Amino acid sequence: MLSPKWSTSRDSLTLMRKGKKMPGKRDKPGEIVLKLRQVAVLQGQRSSIADAARQTGVKQQTCRRWRKAYGGMGRDELKPVNQPETEDCRRRRAVSHLTLNKMDLTEAARGNH
């Protein structure tokens, strides 16, 4: 008789006890574009979306969501997609820097009175 396989990771045991799923693997944008191309090729061979997605190891809903976000893009076009995130980070850093300066000035003003 085979014994059941149990994970030795404490986090996974906790998640299994609580009935929650383990967090899934996130695909990188380059991998997403490649999988979308594979799905498109399979659809060109008269395969349904569900079958094409299943063959590439992706759920049909995920494939639709990816197509909405990355549809028609090549690998060289992916860099501009990530660029707004970096600009957003730069703006957040600037705002936090200004907020810290303001806090320092208010503390200094309180100390002078």
C-alpha positions as a Markdown table, in Angstrom:
| # | Residue | x | y | z |
|---|---|---|---|---|
| 1 | Met | 0.0 | 0.0 | 0.0 |
| 2 | Leu | 1.4 | 3.4 | -1.0 |
| 3 | Ser | 1.4 | 6.2 | 1.5 |
| 4 | Pro | 0.0 | 9.5 | 0.5 |
| 5 | Lys | 2.5 | 12.2 | -0.5 |
| 6 | Trp | 2.7 | 15.1 | 1.9 |
| 7 | Ser | 4.5 | 18.3 | 1.4 |
| 8 | Thr | 7.2 | 19.0 | 3.9 |
| 9 | Ser | 6.8 | 22.8 | 3.5 |
| 10 | Arg | 5.1 | 24.3 | 6.5 |
| 11 | Asp | 3.3 | 27.0 | 4.4 |
| 12 | Ser | 1.8 | 24.4 | 2.1 |
| 13 | Leu | 0.6 | 22.3 | 5.0 |
| 14 | Thr | -1.1 | 25.4 | 6.5 |
| 15 | Leu | -2.7 | 26.1 | 3.2 |
| 16 | Met | -3.9 | 22.5 | 2.8 |
| 17 | Arg | -5.4 | 22.5 | 6.2 |
| 18 | Lys | -7.3 | 25.8 | 5.5 |
| 19 | Gly | -8.6 | 24.4 | 2.2 |
| 20 | Lys | -6.9 | 27.1 | 0.2 |
| 21 | Lys | -5.0 | 26.5 | -3.1 |
| 22 | Met | -1.3 | 27.1 | -3.4 |
| 23 | Pro | -0.5 | 30.3 | -5.4 |
| 24 | Gly | 0.0 | 29.5 | -9.0 |
| 25 | Lys | 3.0 | 30.2 | -11.2 |
| 26 | Arg | 2.9 | 33.6 | -13.0 |
| 27 | Asp | 4.1 | 33.6 | -16.6 |
| 28 | Lys | 6.3 | 36.3 | -17.8 |
| 29 | Pro | 5.1 | 38.5 | -20.7 |
| 30 | Gly | 7.5 | 36.9 | -23.2 |
| 31 | Glu | 6.2 | 33.5 | -22.3 |
| 32 | Ile | 2.6 | 34.7 | -22.6 |
| 33 | Val | 3.2 | 36.0 | -26.1 |
| 34 | Leu | 4.8 | 32.7 | -27.1 |
| 35 | Lys | 1.8 | 30.7 | -25.7 |
| 36 | Leu | -0.6 | 33.0 | -27.5 |
| 37 | Arg | 1.3 | 32.4 | -30.8 |
| 38 | Gln | 1.0 | 28.6 | -30.2 |
| 39 | Val | -2.7 | 29.0 | -29.6 |
| 40 | Ala | -3.1 | 31.0 | -32.8 |
| 41 | Val | -1.2 | 28.3 | -34.8 |
| 42 | Leu | -3.3 | 25.6 | -33.3 |
| 43 | Gln | -6.5 | 27.5 | -34.2 |
| 44 | Gly | -5.1 | 27.9 | -37.7 |
| 45 | Gln | -5.0 | 24.1 | -37.9 |
| 46 | Arg | -8.8 | 24.1 | -37.2 |
| 47 | Ser | -8.6 | 23.5 | -33.5 |
| 48 | Ser | -11.1 | 25.1 | -31.1 |
| 49 | Ile | -10.0 | 27.7 | -28.6 |
| 50 | Ala | -10.6 | 25.3 | -25.7 |
| 51 | Asp | -8.5 | 22.5 | -27.3 |
| 52 | Ala | -5.7 | 24.9 | -28.3 |
| 53 | Ala | -5.6 | 26.4 | -24.9 |
| 54 | Arg | -5.6 | 23.0 | -23.3 |
| 55 | Gln | -2.7 | 21.8 | -25.5 |
| 56 | Thr | -0.6 | 24.8 | -24.4 |
| 57 | Gly | -1.4 | 24.2 | -20.7 |
| 58 | Val | -3.5 | 27.3 | -20.2 |
| 59 | Lys | -7.2 | 27.6 | -19.3 |
| 60 | Gln | -9.5 | 29.1 | -21.9 |
| 61 | Gln | -10.4 | 32.1 | -19.7 |
| 62 | Thr | -6.7 | 32.9 | -19.1 |
| 63 | Cys | -6.1 | 32.7 | -22.8 |
| 64 | Arg | -8.9 | 35.2 | -23.5 |
| 65 | Arg | -7.6 | 37.5 | -20.8 |
| 66 | Trp | -4.1 | 37.3 | -22.2 |
| 67 | Arg | -5.3 | 37.9 | -25.7 |
| 68 | Lys | -7.1 | 41.1 | -24.6 |
| 69 | Ala | -4.0 | 42.4 | -22.9 |
| 70 | Tyr | -1.2 | 41.1 | -25.2 |
| 71 | Gly | -3.0 | 40.3 | -28.4 |
| 72 | Gly | -1.0 | 41.0 | -31.6 |
| 73 | Met | 2.2 | 41.9 | -29.7 |
| 74 | Gly | 5.7 | 40.7 | -30.4 |
| 75 | Arg | 8.5 | 40.3 | -27.9 |
| 76 | Asp | 10.1 | 43.6 | -29.0 |
| 77 | Glu | 6.8 | 45.4 | -28.2 |
| 78 | Leu | 6.7 | 44.2 | -24.6 |
| 79 | Lys | 9.1 | 46.7 | -23.2 |
| 80 | Pro | 6.7 | 49.7 | -23.6 |
| 81 | Val | 4.0 | 47.7 | -21.7 |
| 82 | Asn | 6.2 | 47.6 | -18.6 |
| 83 | Gln | 7.4 | 51.2 | -19.1 |
| 84 | Pro | 4.4 | 52.9 | -17.5 |
| 85 | Glu | 4.9 | 50.8 | -14.4 |
| 86 | Thr | 8.4 | 52.1 | -14.0 |
| 87 | Glu | 7.2 | 55.7 | -14.5 |
| 88 | Asp | 4.5 | 55.1 | -11.9 |
| 89 | Cys | 7.2 | 53.9 | -9.4 |
| 90 | Arg | 9.3 | 57.0 | -10.1 |
| 91 | Arg | 6.3 | 59.2 | -9.4 |
| 92 | Arg | 5.5 | 57.3 | -6.2 |
| 93 | Arg | 9.1 | 57.7 | -5.0 |
| 94 | Ala | 8.9 | 61.5 | -5.7 |
| 95 | Val | 5.7 | 61.8 | -3.8 |
| 96 | Ser | 7.0 | 59.9 | -0.8 |
| 97 | His | 10.2 | 62.0 | -0.8 |
| 98 | Leu | 8.2 | 65.2 | -0.7 |
| 99 | Thr | 6.0 | 63.8 | 2.0 |
| 100 | Leu | 9.0 | 62.9 | 4.1 |
| 101 | Asn | 10.4 | 66.4 | 3.6 |
| 102 | Lys | 7.1 | 67.9 | 4.7 |
| 103 | Met | 7.0 | 65.8 | 7.8 |
| 104 | Asp | 10.6 | 66.8 | 8.7 |
| 105 | Leu | 9.7 | 70.5 | 8.3 |
| 106 | Thr | 6.6 | 70.2 | 10.5 |
| 107 | Glu | 8.6 | 68.5 | 13.2 |
| 108 | Ala | 11.3 | 71.1 | 13.0 |
| 109 | Ala | 8.7 | 73.9 | 13.2 |
| 110 | Arg | 7.1 | 72.3 | 16.3 |
| 111 | Gly | 10.5 | 72.1 | 18.0 |
| 112 | Asn | 11.2 | 75.8 | 17.4 |
| 113 | His | 8.0 | 76.9 | 19.3 |
